[in-house]
Amino acid sequence: MPDRKLIENPIWNARTVGIVPHDNIYYSKCLMGGALACGLTHLGITPLDVVKCNMQVNPTKYTHLISGLRRITAEESFRAIWKGWAPTLLGYIPQGALKYGLYEVFKDLYSNMAGEKYAQQYKGWIWCAGAASAEFLADIALCPMEMIKVKVQTSLPGTFP
């Protein structure tokens, strides 16, 4: 049974315990950092993703990464390996922002719900729950753009805008 004295202590707050106080500016920085990190890294590996998706859709035509890159550039153009870059960027910017920003919010929220004693005792579980909650919401934001991206990347030339 939780110690009510610890749970009701108004002095302790997970948002103010660390070296950097977790205020709205801190959360905004986490959102921006996540947006930049995920948006730019996923944009950078778009050519690999184009080949991977085509290997999944047509494994007899696209058997390996390098030969897949060569085949796509030879049959379509160099620009074709960048198919789907816009939905990738538009999907992973909010996904990264929510993943990294909400992780910090949920971590603090769950720590405050647990109280000082239990927040320290179950820190790993609280962080895991915070990460799972943030990832769940981030992936909901990603799904529509991910579907469009795969459709663009795997469509035959001239069959999808």
Rosetta blueprint (number, residue, H / E / L):
1 M L
2 P L
3 D L
4 R H
5 K H
6 L H
7 I H
8 E L
9 N L
10 P L
11 I L
12 W L
13 N L
14 A H
15 R H
16 T H
17 V H
18 G L
19 I L
20 V L
21 P L
22 H L
23 D L
24 N H
25 I H
26 Y H
27 Y H
28 S H
29 K H
30 C H
31 L H
32 M H
33 G H
34 G H
35 A H
36 L H
37 A H
38 C H
39 G H
40 L H
41 T H
42 H H
43 L H
44 G H
45 I L
46 T H
47 P H
48 L H
49 D H
50 V H
51 V H
52 K H
53 C H
54 N H
55 M H
56 Q H
57 V H
58 N L
59 P L
60 T L
61 K L
62 Y L
63 T L
64 H L
65 L H
66 I H
67 S H
68 G H
69 L H
70 R H
71 R H
72 I H
73 T H
74 A H
75 E H
76 E L
77 S L
78 F H
79 R H
80 A H
81 I H
82 W H
83 K L
84 G L
85 W H
86 A H
87 P H
88 T H
89 L H
90 L H
91 G H
92 Y H
93 I H
94 P H
95 Q H
96 G H
97 A H
98 L H
99 K H
100 Y H
101 G H
102 L H
103 Y H
104 E H
105 V H
106 F H
107 K H
108 D H
109 L H
110 Y H
111 S H
112 N H
113 M H
114 A H
115 G L
116 E H
117 K H
118 Y H
119 A H
120 Q H
121 Q H
122 Y L
123 K H
124 G H
125 W H
126 I H
127 W H
128 C H
129 A H
130 G H
131 A H
132 A H
133 S H
134 A H
135 E H
136 F H
137 L H
138 A H
139 D H
140 I H
141 A H
142 L H
143 C H
144 P H
145 M H
146 E H
147 M H
148 I H
149 K H
150 V H
151 K H
152 V H
153 Q H
154 T H
155 S L
156 L L
157 P L
158 G L
159 T L
160 F L
161 P L
